[in-house]
Amino acid sequence: MLPTEFTVRFLATNDLLAPITILVDGSPYAILSSGRTQGLSLSSKAHVTWISAKPADSHGEAIPDQIGEVNVSVPAINGVLEITNVIQDQTYITASVFNRMNVPASIGVFDGTTASCASQVPSATPTTDGFTQTGYYRLTPGTEMRAYRTPDCTGAYTVWSNSELASFQPKSGSVTLTLTALP
């Protein structure tokens, strides 16, 4: 007969670009930046979740994403808790957007039905591209990233298609997009 409570020892690894916080029974327990691993020992009865940090845009505003609090079954961990861009069989991506234009743009995500603003990317300077990092968004057959001239993600847009987004890096979900033209 197995004991009703036992200790589970494992390595937690964060493959996402965003730092993650592991919570045990609702309290922060460990923070793992991208590419980091930490050994943990927890009770099999512990309630474990993790959340990703939300990046900030060039104005310091938190960039929303679609990864919420993720539940982890401690008894089901078999030596390694690997945190990747595939969560409960759903793939998520994050875009590094480089703007080579001399005007800023807003970056939107279209999920096949509706579009929402994801971030603002500043204009390029004579020496550097504008840059923003989006949060994580579900990659479905209808997902597109869009660049708009307006700050509220309305009007005409330039699109990065689903096939371009599907070139993401395994485990991190990172895809690099370059803005070279606006409508």
SEMAR-362519 format. One record per residue (C-alpha): chain; y, z, x. Coordinates in nm, 3 decimals, decimal comma. Each point is the difference from the previous one (the first is absolute). Layout:
% SEMAR-362519
[A [Y Z X]] ...
This chain:
% SEMAR-362519
[A [0,000 0,000 0,000]] [A [0,339 -0,105 0,141]] [A [0,279 0,257 0,021]] [A [0,270 -0,040 -0,267]] [A [0,271 0,001 0,264]] [A [-0,021 -0,126 0,356]] [A [0,231 -0,112 0,281]] [A [0,067 -0,369 0,045]] [A [0,113 -0,106 0,347]] [A [0,145 -0,349 0,038]] [A [0,256 -0,218 0,173]] [A [0,293 -0,123 -0,208]] [A [0,149 -0,329 0,123]] [A [0,316 -0,169 -0,129]] [A [-0,008 -0,379 0,031]] [A [0,309 -0,052 -0,221]] [A [0,344 -0,071 0,150]] [A [0,145 0,287 -0,202]] [A [-0,065 0,360 0,101]] [A [-0,222 0,186 -0,245]] [A [-0,017 0,364 -0,104]] [A [-0,336 0,155 -0,080]] [A [0,026 0,274 -0,260]] [A [-0,264 0,268 -0,052]] [A [0,013 0,181 -0,334]] [A [0,350 -0,142 -0,050]] [A [0,149 0,117 0,331]] [A [0,078 -0,219 0,303]] [A [-0,278 0,042 0,254]] [A [0,040 -0,282 0,253]] [A [0,238 -0,289 0,065]] [A [-0,135 -0,309 0,170]] [A [0,227 -0,271 0,131]] [A [-0,126 -0,358 0,024]] [A [-0,306 -0,037 0,223]] [A [-0,057 0,374 0,037]] [A [-0,323 0,194 -0,045]] [A [-0,048 0,371 -0,056]] [A [-0,310 0,215 -0,034]] [A [-0,016 0,210 -0,316]] [A [-0,234 0,269 -0,136]] [A [0,022 0,068 -0,371]] [A [-0,193 0,172 -0,272]] [A [-0,210 -0,234 -0,210]] [A [0,181 0,148 -0,301]] [A [0,350 -0,083 0,129]] [A [0,213 -0,233 -0,210]] [A [0,121 -0,261 0,250]] [A [0,258 -0,274 -0,058]] [A [0,219 -0,212 0,222]] [A [0,336 -0,168 -0,051]] [A [0,186 -0,255 0,210]] [A [0,357 0,043 0,118]] [A [0,246 -0,241 -0,156]] [A [0,209 -0,202 0,250]] [A [0,380 -0,018 -0,034]] [A [0,209 -0,317 -0,018]] [A [0,309 -0,074 0,210]] [A [0,207 0,216 -0,238]] [A [-0,232 0,299 0,033]] [A [-0,143 -0,047 -0,351]] [A [-0,371 0,071 -0,044]] [A [-0,194 -0,322 -0,052]] [A [-0,242 0,038 -0,290]] [A [-0,362 -0,107 0,017]] [A [-0,312 0,009 -0,212]] [A [-0,215 0,246 0,194]] [A [0,005 0,332 -0,179]] [A [-0,195 0,315 0,074]] [A [-0,357 -0,090 0,099]] [A [-0,287 0,242 -0,076]] [A [-0,274 0,053 0,259]] [A [-0,347 0,137 -0,073]] [A [-0,063 0,237 0,290]] [A [-0,380 0,018 -0,043]] [A [-0,015 -0,382 0,009]] [A [0,171 -0,023 0,341]] [A [-0,260 -0,102 0,254]] [A [0,162 0,092 0,329]] [A [0,312 -0,219 -0,034]] [A [0,280 -0,027 -0,255]] [A [0,154 -0,337 0,082]] [A [0,327 -0,062 -0,182]] [A [0,054 -0,376 -0,033]] [A [0,179 -0,248 -0,226]] [A [-0,304 -0,025 -0,228]] [A [0,005 0,291 -0,244]] [A [-0,265 0,027 -0,272]] [A [-0,086 -0,371 0,042]] [A [0,368 -0,109 -0,034]] [A [0,172 -0,173 0,295]] [A [0,360 0,097 0,081]] [A [0,239 -0,180 0,235]] [A [0,327 0,089 0,169]] [A [0,243 -0,265 0,128]] [A [0,210 0,003 0,315]] [A [0,283 -0,232 -0,101]] [A [0,219 -0,162 0,267]] [A [0,321 -0,165 -0,121]] [A [0,133 -0,281 0,218]] [A [0,278 -0,079 -0,250]] [A [0,360 0,115 0,045]] [A [-0,005 0,148 -0,355]] [A [-0,190 0,303 -0,131]] [A [-0,272 -0,039 -0,262]] [A [-0,196 0,213 -0,240]] [A [-0,377 -0,006 0,021]] [A [-0,199 0,009 -0,322]] [A [-0,367 0,021 -0,085]] [A [-0,140 -0,206 -0,287]] [A [-0,333 0,131 -0,129]] [A [-0,089 -0,304 -0,208]] [A [0,192 0,129 -0,301]] [A [0,317 0,180 0,106]] [A [0,221 0,018 0,307]] [A [0,140 0,319 0,150]] [A [0,232 0,062 0,292]] [A [-0,178 0,128 0,308]] [A [0,271 0,013 0,267]] [A [0,326 -0,138 0,139]] [A [-0,003 -0,193 0,325]] [A [0,326 -0,017 0,197]] [A [0,136 -0,325 0,138]] [A [-0,077 -0,115 0,352]] [A [0,252 0,063 0,276]] [A [0,061 -0,241 0,288]] [A [-0,259 0,192 0,204]] [A [-0,256 0,139 -0,248]] [A [-0,169 -0,083 -0,326]] [A [0,057 0,220 -0,303]] [A [-0,307 0,212 -0,071]] [A [-0,159 0,204 -0,274]] [A [-0,345 0,143 -0,064]] [A [-0,121 0,005 -0,357]] [A [-0,220 0,265 -0,148]] [A [-0,361 -0,071 -0,093]] [A [-0,068 -0,225 -0,301]] [A [-0,320 -0,112 -0,172]] [A [-0,119 -0,342 0,111]] [A [-0,131 -0,185 -0,304]] [A [-0,044 -0,374 -0,058]] [A [0,350 -0,011 -0,155]] [A [0,188 0,201 0,265]] [A [0,302 -0,162 0,169]] [A [0,280 0,135 0,219]] [A [0,341 -0,142 -0,078]] [A [0,339 -0,007 0,174]] [A [0,311 -0,008 -0,220]] [A [0,370 -0,051 0,082]] [A [0,094 0,275 -0,245]] [A [-0,045 0,370 0,079]] [A [-0,182 0,061 -0,330]] [A [-0,287 -0,252 0,038]] [A [0,124 -0,238 -0,268]] [A [0,068 -0,372 -0,009]] [A [-0,138 -0,268 0,228]] [A [-0,234 0,103 0,279]] [A [-0,205 -0,115 0,298]] [A [-0,369 0,084 -0,032]] [A [-0,280 0,103 0,234]] [A [-0,315 -0,098 -0,185]] [A [-0,312 0,201 -0,055]] [A [-0,180 -0,209 0,264]] [A [0,267 0,096 0,258]] [A [-0,031 0,367 -0,096]] [A [-0,378 -0,017 0,035]] [A [0,045 -0,038 0,378]] [A [0,050 0,379 0,028]] [A [-0,144 0,203 0,286]] [A [-0,330 0,170 -0,089]] [A [0,021 0,376 -0,059]] [A [0,382 0,027 0,027]] [A [0,074 -0,266 -0,262]] [A [0,299 -0,114 0,205]] [A [0,132 -0,354 -0,040]] [A [0,301 -0,149 0,183]] [A [0,242 -0,216 -0,201]] [A [0,302 -0,189 0,134]] [A [0,293 -0,098 -0,218]] [A [0,155 -0,327 0,117]] [A [0,146 -0,140 -0,323]] [A [0,130 0,121 -0,335]] [A [0,047 -0,212 -0,313]] 
